[in-house]
């Protein structure tokens, strides 16, 4: 499976030197509890779906399977946001076996990053909030829900990010087809011999 992964120049140099690259450790991931919760959840999903991490204590590597849509899969380096402005980096086209990468909906991934309940409709979202209020479960900015049942329901709702063929409610979360979605991929490691093309660029 051809995907594209973007890294700073020092990371690319490390891959060339070591011959293999792993994802970051916990110290290199955003320290916000919402991000930690989302990343830990993604690690669990990867272990269930594509197998255990080859190295303990790491988070996944990330790639674009479909950066824009099915006809614009490769990331456009003229756009902002790939790297911190002024940072030298590379866009690597890499070949990852399908059973070693987990694809997910980039837009729905933001539900996990923000610790939101991923509902199919506005009515479902409002019903979940009403249920929290009925049982006295209060959201706080300092951490996950204290009630483990509702915390797990939020985590379970994130399974939607893997339903790439599902079409949502156009009045709630969009009705993009698979061909229209932005699709990301997570994988455990990258070998130098999996690199098919290298494009050097400067972040804008």
C-alpha positions as CSV (number, residue, x, y, z in Angstrom):
1,X,0.0,0.0,0.0
2,X,1.5,3.3,-1.1
3,X,1.2,6.1,1.6
4,X,3.0,9.4,2.3
5,X,4.7,10.3,5.6
6,X,6.2,13.7,6.4
7,X,9.1,14.2,8.7
8,X,11.7,16.8,9.7
9,X,15.1,16.5,8.0
10,X,16.8,15.1,11.2
11,X,14.3,12.3,11.4
12,X,15.0,11.4,7.7
13,X,18.7,11.4,8.5
14,X,18.1,9.1,11.4
15,X,16.2,6.7,9.2
16,X,19.0,6.7,6.7
17,X,21.6,6.1,9.5
18,X,19.7,3.4,11.4
19,X,17.8,1.8,8.6
20,X,14.6,1.7,10.6
21,X,12.4,4.3,12.2
22,X,9.9,3.8,15.1
23,X,7.2,6.1,16.4
24,X,7.8,8.6,19.2
25,X,7.9,7.9,22.9
26,X,5.5,9.5,25.3
27,X,7.8,12.4,25.9
28,X,7.4,13.6,22.3
29,X,3.6,13.6,22.2
30,X,1.4,16.5,23.3
31,X,1.0,16.4,27.0
32,X,-2.7,17.4,27.0
33,X,-4.7,14.6,28.7
34,X,-7.1,14.5,25.7
35,X,-4.3,13.7,23.3
36,X,-2.8,11.1,25.7
37,X,-6.2,9.4,25.9
38,X,-6.6,9.4,22.2
39,X,-3.1,8.2,21.4
40,X,-3.4,5.4,24.0
41,X,-6.7,4.4,22.5
42,X,-5.2,4.3,19.0
43,X,-2.3,2.1,20.3
44,X,-4.8,-0.3,21.7
45,X,-6.7,-0.4,18.4
46,X,-3.5,-1.1,16.5
47,X,-2.5,-3.9,18.8
48,X,-5.9,-5.5,18.3
49,X,-6.1,-5.0,14.6
50,X,-2.6,-5.3,13.2
51,X,-0.6,-6.8,16.0
52,X,1.6,-5.7,19.0
53,X,4.2,-2.9,18.9
54,X,7.7,-4.2,18.1
55,X,9.1,-1.9,20.7
56,X,7.6,-1.1,24.1
57,X,6.5,2.4,25.0
58,X,6.1,3.9,21.5
59,X,3.3,5.7,19.8
60,X,2.6,5.0,16.1
61,X,4.0,6.6,13.0
62,X,1.5,8.5,10.8
63,X,1.0,8.7,7.1
64,X,-1.5,10.0,4.5
65,X,-3.4,7.4,2.5
66,X,-5.7,10.0,1.1
67,X,-4.6,13.6,1.9
68,X,-7.3,15.4,-0.1
69,X,-9.5,12.8,-1.7
70,X,-9.2,9.7,-3.9
71,X,-7.8,11.8,-6.8
72,X,-5.5,13.9,-4.7
73,X,-3.9,11.3,-2.4
74,X,-0.4,12.8,-2.2
75,X,0.1,15.7,0.3
76,X,0.5,19.0,-1.5
77,X,3.7,20.6,-0.1
78,X,2.6,24.1,-1.2
79,X,0.0,24.0,1.6
80,X,0.6,25.1,5.2
81,X,0.6,22.8,8.2
82,X,2.8,20.0,7.2
83,X,5.7,21.2,9.4
84,X,6.4,24.3,11.5
85,X,7.0,27.2,9.1
86,X,10.7,27.4,8.1
87,X,11.4,23.8,9.1
88,X,13.3,21.6,6.5
89,X,11.6,18.3,6.0
90,X,10.8,15.4,3.6
91,X,7.8,13.9,2.1
92,X,8.4,10.1,1.9
93,X,6.4,7.9,-0.4
94,X,6.5,4.5,1.3
95,X,5.2,1.1,0.6
96,X,3.6,-0.5,3.7
97,X,2.0,-4.0,3.6
98,X,-1.8,-3.6,4.1
99,X,-1.8,-5.8,7.2
100,X,0.8,-3.5,8.9
101,X,-1.1,-0.2,8.6
102,X,-4.4,0.9,10.2
103,X,-6.5,3.3,8.1
104,X,-8.8,5.8,9.7
105,X,-10.9,8.9,9.0
106,X,-8.8,12.0,9.7
107,X,-11.8,14.2,10.4
108,X,-13.4,11.8,12.8
109,X,-10.1,11.3,14.6
110,X,-10.6,14.9,16.0
111,X,-13.5,13.5,18.1
112,X,-10.8,11.4,19.8
113,X,-8.3,14.2,20.1
114,X,-10.9,16.4,21.8
115,X,-12.5,13.6,23.9
116,X,-15.9,14.1,22.2
117,X,-18.6,11.5,21.9
118,X,-18.8,10.5,18.2
119,X,-22.5,10.5,17.4
120,X,-24.2,9.8,14.1
121,X,-26.8,12.6,14.5
122,X,-27.4,15.7,16.5
123,X,-30.3,13.9,18.3
124,X,-27.9,11.1,19.4
125,X,-25.4,13.7,20.6
126,X,-28.0,15.6,22.6
127,X,-29.4,12.3,24.1
128,X,-25.9,11.3,25.3
129,X,-25.4,14.7,27.0
130,X,-28.9,14.4,28.6
131,X,-28.0,11.0,29.9
132,X,-24.8,12.3,31.5
133,X,-26.8,15.1,33.2
134,X,-29.5,12.7,34.4
135,X,-26.8,10.6,36.1
136,X,-24.9,13.5,37.5
137,X,-21.8,12.9,35.3
138,X,-20.0,16.2,34.8
139,X,-17.4,17.0,32.2
140,X,-14.3,18.9,33.5
141,X,-11.3,20.4,31.6
142,X,-8.9,18.5,33.9
143,X,-9.5,14.9,32.8
144,X,-11.7,12.1,31.4
145,X,-15.2,11.4,32.8
146,X,-14.9,10.0,36.3
147,X,-17.7,7.4,35.6
148,X,-16.0,4.5,33.9
149,X,-19.2,3.4,32.1
150,X,-19.6,6.7,30.3
151,X,-15.9,7.1,29.7
152,X,-15.9,3.7,27.9
153,X,-18.9,4.7,25.9
154,X,-17.0,7.8,24.6
155,X,-14.1,5.6,23.7
156,X,-16.3,3.0,22.0
157,X,-17.9,5.7,19.9
158,X,-14.6,6.4,18.3
159,X,-14.8,3.1,16.4
160,X,-16.5,5.1,13.8
161,X,-13.2,6.4,12.5
162,X,-12.5,3.0,11.0
163,X,-15.8,2.9,9.0
164,X,-14.3,4.4,5.9
165,X,-17.2,3.3,3.7
166,X,-19.9,4.8,6.0
167,X,-21.7,7.9,4.9
168,X,-22.8,10.3,7.7
169,X,-25.7,12.7,8.2
170,X,-25.2,15.7,5.9
171,X,-26.7,18.0,8.5
172,X,-24.5,16.8,11.3
173,X,-21.0,15.4,10.4
174,X,-20.9,15.4,6.6
175,X,-21.9,12.9,4.0
176,X,-18.6,12.3,2.3
177,X,-18.1,9.0,0.6
178,X,-14.8,7.0,0.9
179,X,-13.5,8.7,-2.2
180,X,-14.1,12.1,-0.7
181,X,-12.7,11.5,2.7
182,X,-9.3,12.4,4.1
183,X,-7.8,9.1,5.2
184,X,-4.8,8.7,7.5
185,X,-2.8,5.6,8.4
186,X,-0.9,4.5,11.5
187,X,1.9,1.9,11.6
188,X,4.5,0.7,14.0
189,X,7.8,1.1,12.1
190,X,9.3,2.1,8.8
191,X,12.3,0.5,7.1
192,X,14.6,2.4,4.7
193,X,13.9,-0.2,2.0
194,X,10.2,0.7,2.1
195,X,10.9,4.2,0.9
196,X,10.0,4.7,-2.8
197,X,10.5,8.5,-3.3
198,X,11.9,11.4,-1.3
199,X,10.9,15.1,-1.7
200,X,12.7,17.7,0.3
201,X,10.7,20.8,1.2
202,X,10.5,23.7,3.7
203,X,7.4,24.0,5.9
204,X,5.2,27.0,5.1
